[in-house]
Amino acid sequence: MEMELLEDEWTMGEDKVTVHFYRRPLNKMLQPLIDNEFLIENIMEPKPTKAFKEKAPESYERLLKQPNFLFIKARKIDYKK
Protein backbone atom coordinates (compact mmCIF):
# COMPACT_ATOMS: atom_id res chain seq x y z
CA MET A 1 0.00 0.00 0.00
CA GLU A 2 1.28 3.45 -0.83
CA MET A 3 0.40 6.79 0.75
CA GLU A 4 -3.17 7.84 -0.06
CA LEU A 5 -4.86 11.22 0.37
CA LEU A 6 -8.32 10.80 1.89
CA GLU A 7 -11.16 13.23 2.37
CA ASP A 8 -13.90 13.05 4.97
CA GLU A 9 -16.78 15.31 5.91
CA TRP A 10 -17.20 16.17 9.57
CA THR A 11 -20.20 17.85 11.15
CA MET A 12 -19.32 20.79 13.38
CA GLY A 13 -22.56 22.02 14.93
CA GLU A 14 -24.76 22.85 11.95
CA ASP A 15 -21.81 23.17 9.56
CA LYS A 16 -20.08 20.52 7.48
CA VAL A 17 -16.29 20.66 7.24
CA THR A 18 -14.15 18.80 4.71
CA VAL A 19 -11.08 17.24 6.37
CA HIS A 20 -8.08 15.91 4.41
CA PHE A 21 -5.68 13.36 5.83
CA TYR A 22 -3.27 10.72 4.61
CA ARG A 23 -3.34 6.98 4.99
CA ARG A 24 0.09 5.39 4.76
CA PRO A 25 1.77 2.13 5.74
CA LEU A 26 3.06 1.96 9.30
CA ASN A 27 6.66 1.55 8.15
CA LYS A 28 6.38 4.82 6.15
CA MET A 29 5.46 6.61 9.39
CA LEU A 30 7.98 4.95 11.70
CA GLN A 31 11.08 4.51 9.54
CA PRO A 32 11.85 8.26 9.25
CA LEU A 33 11.82 8.46 13.06
CA ILE A 34 14.16 5.48 13.35
CA ASP A 35 16.45 6.79 10.58
CA ASN A 36 16.77 10.15 12.36
CA GLU A 37 17.57 8.69 15.78
CA PHE A 38 14.22 9.13 17.49
CA LEU A 39 13.13 6.81 20.25
CA ILE A 40 9.51 5.71 19.88
CA GLU A 41 8.02 5.91 23.36
CA ASN A 42 4.37 5.15 22.66
CA ILE A 43 1.91 4.43 19.84
CA MET A 44 -1.83 4.93 20.37
CA GLU A 45 -4.94 4.47 18.23
CA PRO A 46 -7.58 6.59 19.97
CA LYS A 47 -11.00 5.02 20.40
CA PRO A 48 -14.28 6.93 20.21
CA THR A 49 -15.94 7.73 23.53
CA LYS A 50 -19.28 6.50 24.87
CA ALA A 51 -20.64 10.04 24.48
CA PHE A 52 -19.73 9.88 20.79
CA LYS A 53 -21.54 6.53 20.49
CA GLU A 54 -24.75 8.17 21.72
CA LYS A 55 -24.49 11.00 19.18
CA ALA A 56 -23.26 9.05 16.13
CA PRO A 57 -23.68 5.26 16.51
CA GLU A 58 -22.80 4.43 12.86
CA SER A 59 -19.60 6.45 12.97
CA TYR A 60 -18.76 4.98 16.37
CA GLU A 61 -18.90 1.41 15.04
CA ARG A 62 -16.80 2.32 11.99
CA LEU A 63 -14.16 4.08 14.09
CA LEU A 64 -13.90 1.14 16.49
CA LYS A 65 -12.90 -1.06 13.55
CA GLN A 66 -10.96 1.48 11.50
CA PRO A 67 -9.43 4.24 13.62
CA ASN A 68 -8.74 7.43 11.67
CA PHE A 69 -5.76 8.52 13.77
CA LEU A 70 -2.51 7.15 15.08
CA PHE A 71 -0.54 9.04 17.70
CA ILE A 72 3.20 8.45 17.93
CA LYS A 73 5.15 9.80 20.88
CA ALA A 74 8.84 10.00 20.06
CA ARG A 75 11.86 11.90 21.29
CA LYS A 76 15.24 12.63 19.78
CA ILE A 77 17.97 10.44 21.24
CA ASP A 78 20.78 12.52 22.72
CA TYR A 79 23.96 10.45 22.46
CA LYS A 80 26.03 13.21 24.10
CA LYS A 81 24.76 12.42 27.60
PyMOL commands that set and color helices and strands:
alter all, ss='L'
color gray80, all
select helices_A, chain A and resi 26-35+50-55+57-65
alter helices_A, ss='H'
color red, helices_A
select strands_A, chain A and resi 4-12+15-23+38-44+71-76
alter strands_A, ss='S'
color yellow, strands_A
deselect
rebuild
show_as cartoon
